[in-house]
Amino acid sequence: MNNKQTAKISEIFDSIQGEGIYIGYRQLFIRFCGCNLLCDYCDTEFDNGEEYTPDELVEKVKTFDLRHFHSISLTGGEPLLQYEFLKNFLPEIKKTGIKVYLETNGTLYKPLKEILQFIDIIAMDFKLDSSAKIGDLYTKHDEFLRIANNAQKDIFAKLVFDESIQDFEINECVNLARKYNIPLVLQPKMSGSKICVSLEKIIEIFNKFSEKYPNTRMIGQVHKFFDIR
């Protein structure tokens, strides 16, 4: 293990998963600082954090009773920015027997290859330009899912949408979800605990997706309703 290598960690905390198909499970969250994107709706602070070596983070994780958790969630920010660190950290974590759950924006497919063998579950975000304001990432998402799917990982995709979602974006997301046969989770854009999309629009968008791809679910971000991390 490279003991000199470090990663900046924003926080390590015990909570429930608030998004996607594993909603409600207890997880140990490791929030990495830094992201390669700057989504318009992002509410995560990336600057403040503490530096850990792989050994130090392993020891910190072991202070929790891992028998109580469904999995460890690598979140952020974008954890794959720290893939060199993760290559040293994750083999030690896997020795504990706990599952590793990766939350990712689905754009860094080359780093994904480097740590994929240590990942059990991938929760990937489709980033829509209409809501995230970061451009079209369809090609990167496609390649990311191809690599994860070839490794036969447990994968699902989620997307945040608002009133400005476009039909071509719906089609792009549906095409990729169908191509890789993965669950698709829709999340109305929120500000704190307030949903920023009208009920009529939520129903309209859900119907458009589900008519094209039945393995679609509308699941809000429940940790925001509970006002927990």
Buried (B, 14 or more C-beta within 10 A) or exposed (E): EEEEBBBBBBBBBEBBBBBBBBBEBEBBBBBBBBBBBEBEEBEEEBEEBBEBBBBBBBEBBEEBEBEEBBBBBBBBBBBBBBBBBBBBBBBBBBEEEBBBBBBBBBBBBEBBEBBBEBBBBBBBBBBBBBBBEBEEBBEBBBBBBBBBBEBEBBBBBBBBBBBBBEEEBBEBBBBBBEEBEBBBBBBBBBEEEEBBBEEEBBEBBBEBBBEBBEBBBBBBBBBBBEEEE
